[in-house]
Amino acid sequence: MKKLDQDFEVLFSGEVYRGADRVVVKRNLALLFNEDPVKIEQLFTGRTVVLKNGLNRKTAEQYQVALAKAGAVCKIRDRNAPYEGQARFRANNESKEYTLRDISVHRVVCPRCNYQQLEAELCVRCGADIEQEVREKVKQDRVKERRRQEMVRPRSISVRPRRVVVERERDVPYYDAHDEAIYLGFGPRFIAFLVDSAVIMVLLGVIVAGLTAILMPDGLSAENLFRVVAGDAQASEISWTIVLFPTVFFLLFWFAISSTPGKLSVRGVIRDERTLGEPEWWQLIVRYLGYIPSALCLGLGFFWIVWDEKHQGWHDKLARTVVVETE
């Protein structure tokens, strides 16, 4: 017979913490449960799934903390709680699609000590008045939001910014993917630059040799080389190829895999600074154009990587991107 204190369940509805990337959370859950990513994908359909059952409270809370570190929001349910009778869920046991509100309606989290318990006026752990603490928490959040709105610059003078009502921060452990990110420093990125330069030189040499054989049958003599440098009309194809090939090389690899052969050699990849997800197309274009001011100031924009907290150059700051190490 199962003990009464060992009938806790860990429930998950596909919800992740604010600021966490769903792709990163899915990968963390696959590693945590050692399951196939296809099975993990089925947990994010919106239905509430019982991840673990037959646990005591301490073990259930440990599961909740582990899932929170992975970025997943889960709930704990006591099947023997007097306020959560089986009749409440028996009506829906044919569908199994319980909502998160139905499961956690009789539970409350103390804003002071973050202890989860059955709905009550006072916290059983710290003795705080839960309703009063919640009101104080909401008041503080409103003050913070008002100050934040005052600091935000309106986009247009004629348009008054709307007041944004934000959801109160959750009283559960917050997961931030930036805590585990490893930003590549100046050394690895300089090695990546050398590798990319070598690849470009080899490819460009092959292409220019082919164009020279077609456009200049007499070979690349000193006279023909001068025509290429001077931008002669007959050698314009070769001149434009030399100028545009590095741009095409970088943008093509960035749009395809958010990296280059050089960055892949040091396990580097370009990511969005805020979400650590795939960068947008405009960020990649701005990042490449940012090479110009970084290089014109005697390379100061590139050396900025050495002492920056996230090892960002000027081109990274303009595009709001970072270069992180992949697994």
CORKA-V772542 format. One record per helix or strand of 3 or more residues. SS is the DSSP state (H for helix, E for strand). FROM is the first residue (numbers start at 1). LEN is the number of residues. Records with the same first field share a line. If there is no record, write none. Layout:
SS=FROM-LEN ; FROM-LEN
This chain:
H=4-3 ; 22-12 ; 37-8 ; 57-13 ; 86-5 ; 100-5 ; 130-22 ; 177-3 ; 186-30 ; 222-9 ; 233-25 ; 261-5 ; 281-16 ; 300-8 ; 314-6
E=8-9 ; 49-7 ; 72-7 ; 107-3 ; 116-3 ; 268-5 ; 321-5
